[in-house]
């Protein structure tokens, strides 16, 4: 990593500008090998703050965020990871170095010794960083840049995945009509619902290294396990049955048992689980994308209920 190679302002002025683009914290990116780059009067076109004395771009215009990797959806969650430019998963640390995402895509370390800060940033708690470009470690070029906060950016997607196991999902309590104190019959439509108060968005946040990542879980449907091997999915909490409702009252969530295993009657345990759609945002010291999706997560079940199913009896009338 050439960490022991001193780099002062004069040396920085002779470095070629690395062809890297946006970064929340990125400032100057220079290549330590190769011919001197063409100079700009006011810096490159996407440079928001240019230091003509050192030939360094201190702050870059950010054209947009890096698209999230479409392969990182769905979810078991719980393990933080970092991604290379092509979406390949790489270790977040390696040989004591820290992985920086877009636009650097490399393992970096603070420059030793630190050169003086760029003009206008003397009073900042900043730091020069240096790294060999590419996760493989085989690239020949090196980059050097100024980070105003001095801290490596946070991989928002990785932190969001770690929040998947801490987010306060609702454990749905299954309700059914007819209730457990009564019974139902084959082919009879049984109402299913959970408490409306359990149908809402939940979230969790984590702050580190100057960034705050928030994972939001929005309910999308309820998955019902009817106890006999069948499942049914309903959008929303369902409509609660209230005593006195007519037999033909409408509901968007119901299930009818069509077969019996025990001629004397079946008793089934019924459970409900809420399926959530996951999305995350990152504010502050974020590397690469500042928002994305993590697929869906099926929460655990809450309190179960039971239902007993009988076959309707047929009454035969014999004439005399």
C-alpha positions in Angstrom: 0.0 0.0 0.0 3.1 2.2 0.0 2.0 3.4 3.5 5.6 4.2 4.4 6.2 6.6 1.5 6.0 10.2 2.6 3.8 12.4 0.5 3.8 16.2 0.9 2.0 19.0 -1.0 4.7 19.2 -3.6 4.4 15.5 -4.3 0.6 15.7 -4.5 0.9 18.4 -7.1 2.8 16.1 -9.4 0.3 13.2 -9.2 -2.1 12.6 -12.1 -5.8 12.9 -11.4 -7.4 9.5 -11.0 -10.4 9.0 -13.2 -12.9 8.4 -10.3 -16.2 10.2 -10.0 -18.5 10.9 -7.1 -18.0 10.3 -3.4 -19.8 11.7 -0.4 -16.6 12.3 1.3 -14.3 12.2 -1.7 -12.1 15.2 -2.4 -8.9 14.7 -4.3 -7.9 11.6 -6.3 -4.4 11.6 -7.8 -2.3 8.8 -9.4 1.2 8.5 -8.1 2.6 7.0 -11.3 2.5 8.0 -14.9 2.7 11.4 -16.8 1.4 14.6 -15.4 -2.3 15.1 -16.3 -3.6 18.0 -18.3 -4.2 21.0 -16.0 -7.5 22.9 -15.8 -7.9 26.6 -15.0 -10.7 26.0 -12.6 -10.3 22.2 -12.2 -12.1 19.4 -14.0 -15.7 19.9 -15.1 -17.2 17.9 -12.2 -15.0 19.6 -9.6 -16.9 21.8 -7.1 -13.8 23.2 -5.3 -10.4 23.3 -7.0 -7.0 24.2 -5.4 -4.7 25.5 -8.2 -1.7 25.6 -5.9 -1.7 21.8 -5.5 -3.7 21.0 -8.7 -6.1 19.1 -6.5 -9.9 18.9 -6.5 -11.0 19.3 -2.9 -14.7 18.6 -3.4 -16.4 16.8 -6.3 -19.9 17.3 -7.6 -21.8 14.1 -7.0 -23.7 13.1 -10.2 -25.8 10.4 -8.6 -25.6 7.3 -6.6 -24.3 3.9 -7.5 -27.2 1.5 -8.3 -27.7 -1.2 -5.7 -26.7 -4.7 -6.6 -29.8 -6.5 -7.8 -28.4 -9.8 -6.4 -28.5 -8.4 -2.8 -32.2 -8.9 -2.3 -34.2 -11.1 0.0 -33.3 -12.0 3.2 -31.7 -13.9 5.9 -29.8 -10.8 7.1 -27.5 -10.4 10.0 -24.1 -10.4 8.3 -22.5 -7.1 7.1 -20.6 -7.3 3.9 -19.1 -4.9 1.3 -19.3 -5.0 -2.5 -16.8 -4.3 -5.3 -17.7 -2.3 -8.4 -19.1 -5.3 -10.2 -21.2 -6.3 -7.2 -18.9 -9.0 -6.0 -18.8 -9.4 -2.2 -15.4 -8.5 -0.7 -14.3 -8.4 3.0 -14.9 -5.0 4.7 -11.4 -5.1 6.2 -8.3 -6.8 4.8 -4.7 -6.9 6.3 -5.7 -4.0 8.6 -7.0 -1.9 5.8 -10.6 -0.5 5.3 -12.7 -1.1 2.2 -13.9 2.1 0.5 -16.7 1.8 -2.0 -17.7 4.1 -4.8 -15.8 5.8 -6.3 -12.5 4.4 -4.9 -13.2 0.6 -4.8 -10.1 -0.2 -2.9 -8.6 -1.0 0.5 -7.3 2.2 2.1 -5.3 3.4 5.0 -4.5 6.9 6.3 -1.5 8.4 4.6 1.7 8.2 6.7 2.9 10.8 7.4 -0.1 13.1 6.8 0.5 15.9 4.4 -0.8 19.4 5.3 -4.6 19.7 4.6 -5.6 21.4 1.4 -6.3 25.1 1.3 -9.5 26.1 3.1 -9.6 22.9 5.1 -6.9 23.6 7.7 -9.3 23.6 10.6 -11.2 20.4 9.6 -10.8 17.1 11.4 -9.8 15.6 8.1 -7.3 13.1 6.8 -5.5 12.1 3.6 -6.2 8.5 2.5 -4.3 6.3 0.1 -5.0 3.0 -1.5 -4.2 0.7 -4.3 -7.2 0.6 -6.7 -9.0 -2.6 -7.1 -10.0 -5.3 -4.5 -7.6 -7.8 -6.0 -4.5 -5.9 -5.0 -3.0 -6.4 -8.4 -3.6 -3.0 -9.9 -0.5 -0.8 -10.5 -2.0 2.6 -9.7 -2.5 4.3 -6.4 -5.0 6.9 -5.3 -4.7 9.7 -2.7 -7.7 11.8 -1.6 -8.7 14.1 1.2 -11.7 13.1 3.4 -13.2 16.0 5.4 -14.4 13.8 8.2 -11.3 11.7 8.2 -13.4 8.5 8.5 -14.0 5.7 6.0 -17.5 5.9 4.5 -20.2 3.6 5.7 -21.6 0.8 3.4 -25.3 1.6 3.9 -26.5 -1.7 2.4 -24.2 -3.8 4.7 -25.4 -1.9 7.8 -29.0 -2.3 6.7 -28.6 -6.1 6.4 -27.3 -6.2 9.9 -30.5 -4.3 11.1 -32.7 -7.0 9.6 -32.3 -9.1 12.8 -33.0 -6.2 15.2 -36.0 -4.5 13.6 -39.1 -4.8 15.8 -41.4 -6.8 13.5 -45.0 -7.4 14.7 -45.7 -10.9 15.7 -49.2 -11.3 14.3 -52.0 -12.8 16.6 -54.3 -15.0 14.6 -58.1 -14.4 14.9 -60.7 -16.7 13.3 -64.5 -16.8 13.1 -66.2 -19.1 14.1 -64.0 -18.8 17.3 -62.3 -21.6 19.1 -65.3 -21.7 21.5 -67.5 -22.9 18.7 -67.0 -25.0 15.5 -67.2 -24.8 11.8 -68.1 -27.1 8.9 -66.6 -28.5 5.7 -66.9 -25.9 2.9 -67.9 -23.1 5.3 -66.1 -19.8 4.8 -64.1 -18.9 7.9 -63.1 -15.4 8.5 -59.4 -14.6 9.2 -57.8 -11.4 10.6 -55.2 -9.9 12.8 -55.6 -6.8 15.0 -55.4 -3.7 12.8 -52.9 -2.2 15.3 -50.4 -4.8 14.2 -50.5 -3.7 10.5 -48.0 -0.9 10.4 -44.5 0.1 9.3 -41.6 -0.6 11.6 -38.0 0.6 11.4 -34.6 0.4 13.0 -31.6 2.8 12.7 -27.9 2.7 13.4 -25.4 5.5 13.5 -21.6 5.1 13.0 -18.7 7.0 11.5 -20.8 10.0 10.7 -23.6 8.1 8.9 -27.1 7.1 10.0 -28.6 4.1 8.3 -32.4 3.4 8.7 -34.1 0.2 7.6 -37.8 0.4 7.1 -40.1 -2.6 6.9 -43.6 -2.1 5.4 -46.2 -4.8 5.7 -47.3 -6.3 2.4 -49.4 -9.3 3.2 -50.3 -11.8 6.0 -49.5 -15.5 5.4 -51.9 -17.9 7.2 -51.0 -21.4 8.1 -54.3 -23.3 8.4 -52.8 -26.3 10.3 -53.8 -28.9 7.7 -50.8 -28.1 5.3 -52.6 -25.3 3.4 -51.6 -21.7 3.5 -53.4 -18.6 2.3 -52.1 -15.0 1.8 -54.2 -11.9 2.4 -53.3 -8.3 1.7 -54.0 -6.2 4.8 -54.9 -7.1 8.3 -58.3 -8.5 7.3 -61.8 -7.5 8.5 -62.6 -8.4 12.1 -65.8 -10.4 12.6 -68.3 -8.7 14.9 -71.2 -10.5 16.5 -74.4 -9.7 14.7 -72.9 -9.5 11.2 -75.0 -11.1 8.4 -73.8 -14.4 7.0 -73.0 -12.8 3.6 -70.9 -10.0 5.1 -67.9 -9.3 2.8 -64.3 -10.0 3.8 -61.0 -10.1 1.9 -59.5 -12.9 3.9 -61.2 -16.3 4.5 -60.6 -20.0 4.2 -62.8 -23.1 3.9 -61.7 -26.6 4.8 -62.7 -29.0 2.1 -61.6 -32.3 3.6 -61.6 -34.1 6.9 -59.1 -36.5 8.3 -61.1 -37.6 11.3 -64.7 -38.5 10.7 -65.4 -37.4 14.3 -64.1 -33.9 13.5 -60.7 -32.2 13.0 -59.1 -29.5 15.3 -56.5 -27.4 13.6 -54.0 -24.8 15.0 -54.0 -21.7 12.9 -51.1 -19.1 12.8 -50.5 -15.8 11.0 -47.2 -14.2 9.9 -46.7 -10.7 8.4 -44.6 -10.4 5.3 -42.6 -7.1 5.2 -41.0 -5.3 2.3 -37.6 -3.9 3.3 -36.0 -0.6 2.2 -33.1 1.4 3.6 -31.6 4.9 3.5 -28.3 6.3 4.5 -27.6 9.9 5.5 -24.2 11.5 6.1 -20.9 9.7 5.6 -22.3 7.1 3.1 -20.2 5.4 0.4 -21.9 4.6 -2.9 -25.7 4.3 -2.9 -27.7 6.2 -0.3 -30.8 4.0 -0.5 -31.9 0.6 -1.7 -34.1 -2.4 -1.3 -33.5 -5.7 0.7 -36.3 -7.8 -0.6 -38.8 -9.1 1.9 -38.8 -10.7 5.3 -41.5 -13.0 6.8 -41.8 -12.3 10.5 -42.4 -14.9 13.2 -46.0 -15.8 14.2 -47.7 -14.4 17.3 -50.4 -16.1 19.3 -52.1 -19.0 17.5 -55.8 -19.9 17.5 -57.7 -23.1 16.9 -60.7 -24.2 14.9 -62.7 -27.5 15.0 -64.2 -28.7 11.7 -67.2 -31.1 11.5 -69.1 -32.6 8.5 -72.6 -31.3 8.2 -75.2 -34.0 9.0 -77.7 -35.0 6.4 -81.2 -35.6 7.6 -83.1 -38.3 5.8 -86.9 -38.4 6.0 -88.5 -41.8 5.2 -92.1 -41.8 4.1 -94.5 -44.2 5.8 
